């Protein structure tokens, strides 16, 4: 997409009809708010957006006068279109309109316009330029200004913390009704998104992040709508079910994210003299290694008094080795699904044997050098030996255990 070739608002005379931006407003029984929303949005785009645009009203099974209001708006404004769906669901409405749109960039916003429209251009600009693949408004990013009650603030922060904890999500706000996506990305990503309700946003963002797509965040000014009709309890339960479903799908490798990453993902920037992906692997492996070492020391300290140093070392190292292999398999080397898991654990146990030899040998040497070493000296020797074993473990995992799996990823 080239900025110099994008059609301006007055490009209709040249025969160019496809808009650059399609802003979808999903609605359900919004006959009172729909008219003012579209009028305000249309006026803003005419005044501030330099390219051709469309506003699409996505009416998902309204039973009030929403459809009549939508027809009036489409008759009044040439840039406004309306789609009526027979089934409810915001996710269903967005998926349908985005999939069938001919615009280059697809966006949506809630009908209450809680998000200040001044954030719209910063939202879509990185997508128009090709810098990013998706963009989200964030009420939790630094620089955002939010007016809402303590209850909604707590729920929002708690939900996003849950996503970061359970799914390692890096985006800050999954629920803000102010998002955009490039059309070419949407055509490949949306077929993988199953949810048709409020979890649609979260699922789309998690899959996009796992596929290596770039997500741009925009701090927004946001004022809570006191007339919001969202059922918080029902939505929260649906979100929890969605998290469980996505976690299961990611853990089993059911989703073809590797193919999507191959098509659209952004590869790491090359560093002279450093093999591709090594820097990120080292960082993730170090994090797993620190956690494993701490877990090892805790287990060793708990078992040492009753079992003695060598048995305590054996059990602690075995338990943490199994957990370490599983964590590195998924987090460091990006291998998901059950395929090859048993073989990887067997190979990991071989690596464990090398680590056991290093740590047990260090204890044996310590016993030879000192008849009754202090607990502090003993732990220090074990830490040094464990760090050496960790370095050996990384090399063997990279060049032996997960080499074939990395080649297929």
Residue pairs with C-beta under 8 A, 6 or more apart in sequence:
1 104
1 128
1 129
1 130
1 182
3 128
3 129
6 20
6 51
6 104
6 128
7 14
7 16
7 18
7 19
7 20
7 51
7 52
8 50
8 51
8 52
9 46
9 49
9 50
9 51
9 52
9 53
11 52
12 52
16 52
18 52
18 102
18 103
18 104
19 51
19 52
19 53
19 54
19 79
19 102
19 103
19 104
20 51
20 52
20 53
20 103
20 104
20 105
20 128
21 45
21 49
21 51
21 52
21 53
21 54
21 103
21 104
21 105
21 106
21 107
21 124
21 128
22 53
22 54
22 55
22 56
22 97
22 98
22 101
22 102
22 103
22 105
22 106
22 107
23 41
23 45
23 53
23 54
23 55
23 56
23 107
23 108
23 109
23 120
24 56
24 58
24 93
24 94
24 97
24 98
24 106
24 107
24 108
25 34
25 37
25 38
25 41
25 55
25 56
25 57
25 58
25 108
25 109
25 110
25 111
26 58
26 60
26 90
26 93
26 94
26 108
26 110
26 111
27 34
27 57
27 58
27 59
27 60
27 62
27 66
27 70
27 111
28 59
28 60
28 61
28 62
28 66
28 88
28 90
29 62
29 63
29 64
29 66
30 37
30 62
30 66
30 111
31 62
31 64
31 65
31 66
31 68
31 69
33 111
33 112
34 57
34 66
34 69
34 70
34 73
34 111
35 69
35 72
35 73
37 111
37 112
37 113
38 55
38 57
38 73
38 77
38 80
39 73
40 113
40 117
41 55
41 109
41 113
41 117
42 55
42 77
42 79
42 80
44 117
44 120
45 53
45 55
45 79
45 120
48 120
48 121
49 120
49 121
51 128
53 79
53 103
54 79
54 80
54 81
54 101
54 103
55 77
55 79
55 80
55 81
56 80
56 81
56 82
56 83
56 97
56 101
57 70
57 73
57 74
57 80
57 81
57 82
57 83
58 83
58 85
58 93
58 94
58 96
58 97
59 66
59 67
59 70
59 82
59 83
59 84
59 85
59 93
60 85
60 87
60 88
60 89
60 90
60 92
60 93
61 85
61 86
61 87
61 88
62 84
67 82
67 84
70 82
70 84
71 82
73 80
73 82
74 80
74 81
74 82
83 93
83 96
83 97
85 92
85 93
85 96
87 196
89 196
89 197
89 200
90 197
90 198
90 200
91 193
91 195
91 196
91 197
91 198
91 199
91 200
91 201
92 196
92 197
92 200
94 108
94 200
95 190
95 193
95 196
95 200
97 106
98 106
98 181
98 183
98 186
98 190
99 186
99 187
99 190
101 183
103 183
104 128
104 182
104 183
105 124
105 127
105 128
105 180
105 181
105 182
105 183
106 180
106 181
106 182
106 183
106 186
107 120
107 123
107 124
107 179
107 180
107 181
108 177
108 178
108 179
108 180
109 115
109 120
109 177
109 178
110 177
110 178
110 225
112 225
112 227
112 228
114 177
114 222
114 223
114 224
114 225
115 137
115 176
115 177
115 178
115 220
115 221
115 222
116 220
116 221
116 222
116 223
118 221
119 137
119 178
119 218
119 219
119 220
119 221
122 218
123 135
123 136
123 137
123 178
123 179
123 180
123 216
123 218
124 135
124 180
126 132
126 135
126 216
127 133
127 134
127 135
127 180
127 181
127 182
127 216
130 182
131 214
131 216
132 214
132 215
132 216
133 181
133 182
133 185
133 208
133 213
133 214
133 215
133 264
134 179
134 180
134 181
134 182
134 185
134 204
134 205
134 208
134 213
134 214
134 215
134 216
135 179
135 180
135 181
135 215
135 216
135 217
135 218
136 171
136 173
136 174
136 176
136 178
136 179
136 180
136 205
136 215
136 216
136 217
136 218
137 173
137 176
137 177
137 178
137 179
137 217
137 218
137 219
137 220
137 222
138 144
138 171
138 172
138 173
138 176
138 217
138 218
138 219
138 220
139 146
139 156
139 173
139 176
139 220
139 222
140 156
140 157
140 160
140 172
140 173
141 172
141 173
141 217
141 218
141 219
142 219
143 219
144 219
144 220
144 221
144 222
145 219
145 220
145 221
145 222
146 153
146 221
146 222
146 223
146 224
147 222
147 223
147 224
148 222
148 223
148 224
149 224
152 224
155 232
155 236
156 173
156 175
159 174
159 175
159 236
159 239
160 169
160 172
160 173
160 174
160 175
162 243
163 169
163 174
163 202
163 206
163 243
164 170
166 243
166 247
167 206
167 243
167 246
167 247
167 250
168 331
169 205
169 206
169 209
170 209
170 215
171 205
171 209
171 215
171 217
172 217
173 217
174 201
174 202
174 205
175 198
175 201
175 202
176 220
176 222
178 218
178 220
179 201
181 189
181 204
184 264
185 208
185 213
185 264
188 260
188 263
188 264
189 204
189 207
189 208
189 211
189 213
189 260
189 264
190 204
192 207
192 255
192 256
192 257
192 260
193 200
193 203
193 204
193 207
194 203
194 245
195 202
195 203
195 242
197 235
197 238
198 230
198 235
198 238
198 239
199 238
199 239
199 241
199 242
202 239
202 242
202 243
203 242
203 246
205 215
206 246
207 246
207 255
207 257
207 260
208 215
209 215
210 250
210 255
210 257
211 257
211 260
211 261
211 264
211 265
212 261
212 264
212 265
212 266
212 267
213 264
213 265
213 266
214 266
249 255
250 257
250 336
251 330
251 336
251 337
252 336
252 337
252 338
253 336
253 337
253 338
253 339
254 337
258 408
258 409
267 276
268 276
268 277
268 279
268 280
270 276
271 279
277 406
281 332
281 333
281 394
281 398
282 394
284 328
284 331
284 332
285 328
285 332
285 394
285 397
287 331
288 324
288 327
288 328
288 331
288 332
289 324
289 390
289 393
289 394
291 327
292 320
292 323
292 324
292 327
292 390
293 383
293 386
293 387
293 390
295 319
295 320
295 323
296 316
296 317
296 320
296 386
297 316
297 379
297 382
297 383
299 312
299 315
299 316
299 319
299 320
300 312
300 313
300 316
300 379
300 382
301 379
303 311
303 312
303 315
303 316
304 312
307 315
309 363
309 378
310 360
310 363
313 356
313 359
313 360
313 363
313 382
314 356
314 360
317 352
317 355
317 356
317 359
318 352
321 348
321 349
321 351
321 352
321 355
322 345
322 348
322 349
324 348
324 393
325 344
325 345
325 348
325 351
325 352
325 397
325 401
326 345
328 397
328 402
329 335
329 341
329 344
329 402
330 336
332 397
333 397
333 398
333 402
333 405
333 406
333 409
334 406
334 409
335 344
335 402
335 405
335 406
335 409
340 404
340 405
344 401
344 402
344 405
347 400
347 401
348 397
348 401
351 392
351 393
351 396
351 397
351 401
354 389
354 392
354 393
354 396
355 386
355 389
355 390
355 392
355 393
358 385
358 386
358 388
358 389
358 392
359 382
359 385
359 386
359 389
361 385
362 381
362 382
362 384
362 385
363 378
363 381
363 382
366 373
366 377
366 378
366 381
367 373
370 377
373 381
398 406
